[in-house]
Amino acid sequence: MAIDVEAARTFIRTNARILERRLAEFHLDHDLGAGAAALEGLNAYQNADGGFGHGLEPDVRAPDSQPLFVDFATELLDDLVSTAPRFRAGARERAAMTIPFLRSVTSTAGGLPIVLPSITAHPRAAHWGDANFPAGLNPTASIVGRLRAFGIEDSWVDEAATFCWTQLEAPDSVTDAHTALCVLRFLETEPDRERAERSYAAIGSRFDELGLFLPMPGEGYGLTPLHIAPTPDSPRRGFFSDAAIAAHLEALKAAQQPDGGWPISWEPPGPAAELEWRSIETLRVLRVLTAYAS
C-alpha cells in the first residue's frame, strides 16, 4: 500500500508548530539550514533555569521547566546529531545548559521524576493524573544516555548513571516499553561495554512481556517495534522478527488519515495539542517509512 507523501507534508505545513515544520525540512529534505533553525528554535522553550518548558511536550501545557521537556528536547537534539554530526557542538551546548535545572530536581537517590507536581496548575492530558511520580529510569536513563552521547562530562551525569545502574539491578526494574526505550539509550552510551551489552540483550529479549508494547499491530496505545528500531540499521532491529517489522510497516501505511496526517491513540489536553502531536507522529511515520524503504 502506498501513502500520499505530499498530503502528509501538507498536513505538517498546515498544522505543525514551526519547530516540527523546520524539522520536517531537515529530516525529509536534508536541509541543513532548517536543522540549524530547529536548534535555534529551542530558544523559545528554554527557561532561565536551563530547563525546557512552555508545552514543549504537547501533553503538558506548563510554562515551567520539567524533566519531561528536557527528555523531549534531548531526543530532538539526539536525532539532529545522528543525522548531521555537524550539530553536535550546538546540541552539546544546549543540553549542557539543562544541568543546573536537572540537579535542582534530582532526588536524594540521584534520579529524576518524569514530571513535577507543578504541572497540576496547567492543562494536561489525563494520563498525567496528579503528577505524583517518583524518580525513575524514565526519564533519567534516556537523559543521561543522550548527555553522554553529546560528550558532556559532569558530576550530575555520573551520579545519575549510578542511580540508573542501581535501579537496573533491582527486580522488575523495567516493566514497560517506555522505560525499556530509555534504558536502551542509556546502555548504548555506557562506557562499561561488557556490562552494558549483557543488560542490552536481556532487555531486548523481553519486549513481548513488557507493558505498553504492541508486538503486532492492534488497537489501543502502545509502542511498537518501529518506535524501538526506527531504522533498519538500528542496533535494536535484531530484537524483532522480520514478520513483526513488516506487519507494523503495513499498518503504518494503512493508518494515514484523509487529511494526510496520522492519528494518535490517546487523548491530548485540547485541539491544539492534538494537532501538534499528530504532526509529530506524521513526521515520525514518514521518517520510518523512508528509512525502511531505502
C-alpha positions as CSV (number, residue, x, y, z in Angstrom):
1,M,0.0,0.0,0.0
2,A,1.3,3.4,-1.0
3,I,1.0,6.5,1.1
4,D,0.3,10.1,0.0
5,V,3.6,11.8,0.9
6,E,2.5,15.2,-0.4
7,A,-0.7,15.1,1.6
8,A,1.3,14.2,4.7
9,R,3.7,17.1,4.2
10,T,0.8,19.4,3.6
11,F,-0.7,18.3,6.9
12,I,2.6,19.1,8.7
13,R,2.8,22.5,7.0
14,T,-0.8,23.3,7.9
15,N,-0.9,22.1,11.5
16,A,2.6,21.7,13.0
17,R,4.5,24.0,15.2
18,I,7.3,25.9,13.5
19,L,9.7,23.6,15.3
20,E,8.3,20.5,13.6
21,R,7.9,22.3,10.3
22,R,11.7,23.0,10.3
23,L,12.5,19.5,11.5
24,A,10.5,18.1,8.6
25,E,12.5,20.2,6.1
26,F,15.7,18.9,7.8
27,H,14.9,15.2,8.1
28,L,12.9,14.9,4.8
29,D,14.7,17.3,2.6
30,H,18.2,17.2,4.2
31,D,18.0,21.0,4.6
32,L,20.9,21.8,7.0
33,G,19.6,25.4,7.3
34,A,16.3,24.0,8.6
35,G,18.2,21.9,11.1
36,A,20.1,24.9,12.4
37,A,16.8,26.8,12.6
38,A,15.2,24.0,14.7
39,L,18.2,24.0,17.0
40,E,17.8,27.8,17.5
41,G,14.0,27.3,17.8
42,L,14.5,25.6,21.1
43,N,15.3,29.1,22.5
44,A,11.6,29.7,22.7
45,Y,11.2,26.8,25.1
46,Q,14.3,27.1,27.3
47,N,13.9,28.8,30.6
48,A,16.3,30.9,32.6
49,D,17.0,27.9,34.9
50,G,18.3,25.9,31.8
51,G,15.4,23.5,31.7
52,F,12.7,23.4,29.0
53,G,9.1,24.4,29.4
54,H,6.2,26.1,27.6
55,G,4.5,22.9,26.5
56,L,7.4,21.5,24.5
57,E,5.9,18.1,25.0
58,P,2.4,18.9,23.9
59,D,0.5,16.9,26.5
60,V,1.7,19.2,29.3
61,R,0.9,22.9,28.8
62,A,3.1,24.1,31.6
63,P,5.5,27.0,31.1
64,D,7.9,26.0,33.9
65,S,10.8,23.5,33.3
66,Q,10.0,19.8,33.5
67,P,12.2,16.7,33.2
68,L,9.7,15.5,30.5
69,F,10.5,18.5,28.4
70,V,14.3,18.0,28.8
71,D,13.7,14.4,27.7
72,F,11.8,15.7,24.6
73,A,14.4,18.3,23.8
74,T,17.4,16.0,24.2
75,E,15.7,13.4,21.9
76,L,15.2,16.0,19.3
77,L,18.9,17.0,19.6
78,D,20.0,13.4,19.5
79,D,18.2,13.0,16.2
80,L,19.7,16.1,14.8
81,V,23.2,14.9,15.7
82,S,22.6,11.4,14.5
83,T,21.5,12.7,11.1
84,A,24.1,15.5,10.8
85,P,27.1,15.3,13.2
86,R,27.9,19.0,12.4
87,F,25.2,19.9,15.0
88,R,27.0,18.0,17.9
89,A,28.6,21.1,19.3
90,G,25.4,23.1,19.3
91,A,23.5,20.2,20.8
92,R,26.1,19.7,23.4
93,E,25.9,23.4,24.4
94,R,22.1,23.4,24.5
95,A,21.9,20.2,26.5
96,A,24.6,21.2,29.0
97,M,22.5,24.2,29.9
98,T,19.9,21.9,31.4
99,I,22.2,20.5,34.1
100,P,21.5,23.2,36.8
101,F,17.8,22.6,36.4
102,L,18.2,18.8,36.4
103,R,20.4,19.0,39.6
104,S,17.7,21.1,41.3
105,V,15.0,18.5,40.8
106,T,17.1,15.3,41.3
107,S,16.0,13.1,44.2
108,T,18.3,12.2,47.0
109,A,18.9,8.8,45.4
110,G,20.1,10.6,42.2
111,G,17.2,10.2,39.8
112,L,14.6,12.4,38.1
113,P,10.8,12.2,38.2
114,I,9.2,12.4,34.8
115,V,7.1,15.5,35.7
116,L,6.8,17.7,38.8
117,P,3.7,18.5,40.8
118,S,3.6,22.0,39.4
119,I,2.0,20.7,36.2
120,T,-1.3,20.3,38.0
121,A,-1.7,24.1,37.8
122,H,-1.9,23.8,34.0
123,P,-3.9,21.9,31.3
124,R,-2.5,18.4,30.7
125,A,-3.5,15.1,29.3
126,A,-5.5,12.8,31.8
127,H,-2.7,10.2,31.9
128,W,-0.5,12.6,33.9
129,G,-3.0,12.5,36.7
130,D,-1.9,14.3,39.9
131,A,1.7,14.3,38.7
132,N,2.9,12.2,41.7
133,F,5.7,10.3,40.1
134,P,8.8,9.0,41.8
135,A,12.3,9.3,40.4
136,G,12.8,6.6,37.9
137,L,14.7,5.2,34.9
138,N,12.1,7.1,32.7
139,P,13.4,9.7,32.1
140,T,16.7,9.6,34.0
141,A,18.3,6.9,31.8
142,S,17.5,8.4,28.4
143,I,18.6,11.9,29.5
144,V,21.9,10.5,30.9
145,G,22.4,8.5,27.7
146,R,22.0,11.5,25.5
147,L,24.1,13.8,27.5
148,R,26.9,11.2,27.4
149,A,26.4,10.9,23.6
150,F,26.9,14.7,23.3
151,G,30.2,14.3,25.2
152,I,29.0,16.2,28.3
153,E,31.1,15.4,31.4
154,D,29.6,16.5,34.7
155,S,29.2,15.1,38.2
156,W,25.4,15.1,37.8
157,V,25.7,12.7,34.8
158,D,27.9,10.4,36.8
159,E,25.6,10.4,39.8
160,A,22.5,9.9,37.7
161,A,24.2,7.0,35.9
162,T,24.9,5.4,39.3
163,F,21.2,5.8,40.1
164,C,20.3,4.1,36.8
165,W,22.5,1.1,37.5
166,T,21.2,0.7,41.0
167,Q,17.7,0.7,39.6
168,L,18.6,-1.8,36.9
169,E,20.0,-4.2,39.4
170,A,16.6,-4.3,41.2
171,P,14.0,-6.9,40.3
172,D,11.3,-5.7,37.9
173,S,13.1,-2.5,37.2
174,V,11.9,-2.5,33.5
175,T,8.3,-3.4,33.2
176,D,7.1,-1.2,30.3
177,A,8.2,-0.3,26.8
178,H,8.8,3.4,27.6
179,T,11.2,2.6,30.4
180,A,12.9,0.0,28.2
181,L,13.5,2.6,25.4
182,C,15.0,5.0,28.0
183,V,17.3,2.2,29.3
184,L,18.5,1.2,25.8
185,R,19.7,4.7,25.0
186,F,21.5,4.7,28.4
187,L,23.2,1.4,27.7
188,E,24.2,2.5,24.2
189,T,26.4,5.1,25.7
190,E,27.6,3.2,28.8
191,P,31.4,3.1,28.9
192,D,31.5,-0.4,30.5
193,R,30.6,-2.2,27.3
194,E,30.5,-5.7,28.8
195,R,28.1,-4.8,31.5
196,A,26.0,-2.8,29.1
197,E,25.8,-5.5,26.4
198,R,24.6,-8.0,28.9
199,S,21.8,-5.7,30.1
200,Y,21.0,-4.6,26.5
201,A,20.5,-8.2,25.3
202,A,18.4,-9.1,28.4
203,I,16.0,-6.2,27.8
204,G,15.8,-6.9,24.0
205,S,14.7,-10.4,24.7
206,R,11.8,-9.3,26.9
207,F,9.9,-6.8,24.8
208,D,6.9,-9.1,24.3
209,E,6.5,-9.3,28.1
210,L,6.5,-5.5,28.6
211,G,3.5,-3.3,29.3
212,L,2.6,-0.6,26.8
213,F,4.2,-2.7,23.9
214,L,2.4,-4.0,20.8
215,P,4.4,-6.9,19.4
216,M,2.0,-7.0,16.4
217,P,-0.4,-4.3,15.2
218,G,-3.5,-3.9,17.3
219,E,-5.8,-1.3,18.9
220,G,-5.1,0.8,21.8
221,Y,-2.0,2.7,23.0
222,G,1.5,1.2,22.9
223,L,5.0,1.4,21.4
224,T,5.8,-0.8,18.5
225,P,9.0,-2.4,17.2
226,L,9.2,0.7,14.9
227,H,9.4,3.0,17.8
228,I,12.2,0.9,19.3
229,A,14.1,0.4,16.0
230,P,13.1,3.3,13.7
231,T,15.7,2.4,11.0
232,P,16.7,-1.0,9.6
233,D,20.3,-0.4,10.7
234,S,19.4,0.3,14.3
235,P,21.3,-2.0,16.8
236,R,17.8,-2.7,18.2
237,R,16.5,-4.1,14.9
238,G,17.6,-7.6,15.9
239,F,15.2,-7.7,18.8
240,F,12.2,-8.2,16.4
241,S,11.3,-10.7,13.7
242,D,11.0,-9.7,10.1
243,A,7.3,-10.6,10.2
244,A,6.7,-8.1,13.1
245,I,8.5,-5.3,11.3
246,A,6.7,-6.0,8.0
247,A,3.3,-6.1,9.8
248,H,3.9,-2.8,11.5
249,L,5.1,-1.1,8.4
250,E,1.9,-2.2,6.6
251,A,-0.2,-1.0,9.5
252,L,1.5,2.4,9.4
253,K,0.8,2.8,5.7
254,A,-2.8,1.9,6.2
255,A,-3.3,4.4,9.0
256,Q,-2.9,7.6,7.0
257,Q,-6.0,9.7,7.5
258,P,-8.0,11.5,4.8
259,D,-6.4,14.9,5.9
260,G,-3.0,13.4,5.1
261,G,-1.8,13.0,8.7
262,W,-1.5,10.1,11.1
263,P,-3.7,9.6,14.2
264,I,-2.6,9.3,17.8
265,S,-4.1,6.7,20.2
266,W,-4.5,8.8,23.3
267,E,-6.5,11.9,24.4
268,P,-4.4,15.1,24.5
269,P,-5.4,18.1,26.6
270,G,-7.0,20.1,23.7
271,P,-7.4,20.6,19.9
272,A,-4.1,22.4,19.5
273,A,-2.2,19.7,21.4
274,E,-3.8,17.1,19.2
275,L,-2.7,18.8,16.0
276,E,0.8,19.2,17.4
277,W,1.1,15.6,18.4
278,R,-0.4,14.4,15.1
279,S,2.2,16.5,13.2
280,I,5.0,15.0,15.4
281,E,3.6,11.5,14.7
282,T,3.2,12.2,10.9
283,L,6.9,13.3,10.7
284,R,7.9,10.2,12.7
285,V,6.0,7.9,10.3
286,L,7.4,9.5,7.2
287,R,10.9,9.1,8.6
288,V,10.3,5.4,9.5
289,L,8.7,4.5,6.1
290,T,11.5,6.3,4.2
291,A,14.2,4.5,6.2
292,Y,12.8,1.1,5.7
293,A,12.1,1.7,2.0
294,S,15.7,2.7,1.3
